[in-house]
Every structure is written in C-alpha cells, then in structure tokens.
Amino acid sequence: MEKTKVYAIVAIVVVIIAAVGVVYILTPTGDNGESETTVTDALGRTVNIPDQIDSIYCIGACSLRLVSYFDAVEKVQAIETAGTFNTRDDQTYYFINKETFSALPQIATTAEAILDLNPSIIISSTAEDAATAETLQDQTNIPVYVIDANVEFGQAFYDQITSLGTLFGEQNRASELNEGIATMISDITSEATTASAKSAYACGMFYYGGASFLKGSGNYLPFDYSNVPNAIDPADNGQPYVITLETLIAANPDYIFIDSIGLSSCIDAINEDIDSNTGLQDVSAVENNNIYSTMVYKCYGTNWDNQLINVYYVASVINGDLYSWTFEDKANEIIQLFYPGTTMTYSDIAAGQTGNGCSAVTL
C-alpha cells in the first residue's frame, strides 16, 4: 500500500515536471530568458519584442510621434540629437509633451551610443530595407522595429497602429485610436457623397527641400474625403512636389489651402506674383479671397493628428452646410483622441505653432 502511495506521488511529480517543461518549451524566450511577443513591422519583418518594455529609443521621423499616441511616453529615456525637426513645436506630439521630451538627454543614433543607453527596443523609420534594420539589431542585440513615416490613413496605417498596440501591450488603445479615426473620416465622407463643382489646391508643406507656394500635393486626403477635385495631379510616391506657376494658373483652383509651416513665405510669394501681373491675380481662389491656412501636415514625417484636423477644416470651408458640428469642437475631439487626458486644446496648439492654424488668410 505504501509502495502504491509512493508510486502515485512520484507519478504526480513526474507529470508536474513534464508540464512545467512543456510550458517552458512553448513559451518564447529571448537570450536573457524573458518571454517575448512577436510583431510584424512596416517592412514585413518578424520582430521578437520583450513582453516587458521598460525603455524605448526612437530614430527618425514619426517614430517618437507614434509612441506618443500610446501610454508609453514615460518609457522614452532619451531622444535623438537635434538637427532635423525632431524638437520643433510644429509637431503636435512634441508640443504637447515638450516638458518631458525637452528634459531628456539627446544621444546619437550610432550603435555604440544606443548600446550605452541599452533600451528594451529601438523604433526606427530610417531603415529602408530589412538588411539595414537587421544590421542595427545585430550590432546592438536590441530588437529593431521599423515604422512607416509616410503612410496615410487607410488599412496600412490601421495595421501599423494595431501592431504597435501589440508591441506596447495596449491593444485596446490601438483599437480605440483606429476606430476613432475611421469614425471621424466616415463622418465626413458619408455626407460628401456628391463631387464638388469647385476645385482646390493644397500647398506650402514640407517634404524634402522646404516649403513653398508651388510645392503642392495632388494626394491630399482632406480633398478626397470632402469629394473636392484636386487642382493638380497626384504624385507617384503620394508626396508633395513642386509645380510651375503656369500649371497652377491653368488649373485655376477655386480654393487654396496653405500649410501653416510655409504660410508666411507663401503669402509673400502670392503677393509678389500678383504685383508682377503673372496672371495669378485672375485665379478664382485669389480673385474671390478663398485662401485658407491649415495645420502643419508634413514636418519630420506625417503629422496624422494635424491631418485629421485639416480634414474637418476643409470640410467645414467647402461643405459646411452638410454638417451640424462646429470645427473647433471637432478639432478638440481629435486632440483628445490622439492624446487622451491632455489639458491642451486646439487653440492652444494652433497659437503655439507656426502660422495661424486653420483660418482664413488675408493677403
């Protein structure tokens, strides 16, 4: 009888040891034995991320912006060195978190400097291919997750947010952000079902080489969502590009929207062209004073928060009679969607950034 009890106890112990062994084998671990989560980055790479992320280091456009959309700002221990636009107030995420980010040390993006910092993860937009990302990952032995700084609203954007939600363990936050954006876009598109008879031109935005009146975008989502014909053709890469004055005059847009980051120089250029009798003075938007400024769209990558505000502003200007909301109320909703709990309002942000935010322009 005693032997039977001993055998039973031994059997139980063996089962427990075996079960523990199976759990150990089936639980993904890193080199340090910590459990990991697998995520897919913008390059389609499978990246093993520690379940517990204690610190983050961001490289390149939009990487820190995307972190700021989650409850992860306090995990950023350092920012990359100044010299690009990473510390410019025209980036709404930086303006809102300026007190925190401006107090952080600035370190180089070299493997040696990152090793000294030893973050849990590197989030980067500078790796153009998998080989580059893998090289940095091998050099540092730190997971490198690559994001897309130029993706626009749509499935690719939502997938990126979802992936980041998994990375940070904030799946509910990712769903909240994606669903909030999609609902707001639907709020515009569901009413703007008929194409406008008026065309529009968006200009003055950054995208390599600075902002100017003749740097426009033929791929401007605020026009698409409001069903407004774009006065210029789309670019193959979907980004802003330089046109000629003759092209603009021939297009004869009914509205002109100037990105705030280039507002001052654009107004100067418009007035100079009018004074020189180039024909710009006869363009419908100029003749009828239908010139407006918008929030900064391109500054160290895509400012998705500002772009959604621009969506509502363009809709209010061109199709305002279709909607019951007021623009500033919606702008404040957007700020809260991207930065829950912030005490800053749209007017605070517009006042603290270049230009006049979303408003009518006086030449």
Secondary structure, DSSP 8 states (H G I E B T S, - for coil): -HHHHHHHHHHHHHHHHHHHHHHHHHS-B-TTS-BEEEEE-TTS-EEEEESS---EEEESTTHHHHHHTTTTGGGB--EE-SSSSTT-TTSHHHHHTHHHHTTS-EE-SSHHHHHHH--SEEEES---SHHHHHHHHHHHTS-EEE--SS--TTHHHHHHHHHHHHHHT-HHHHHHHHHHHHHHHHHHHTT--S--S--EEEE---SSS---TTEE-S--HHHHHTT--BSS---TTSS-EE--HHHHHHH--SEEEEEGGGHHHHHHHHHHHHHTT-SGGGSHHHHTT-EEEE---BSSSB-HHHHHHHHHHHHHHHHGGG--S-HHHHHHHHHHHHSTT----HHHHHHHSSTTSSEE---
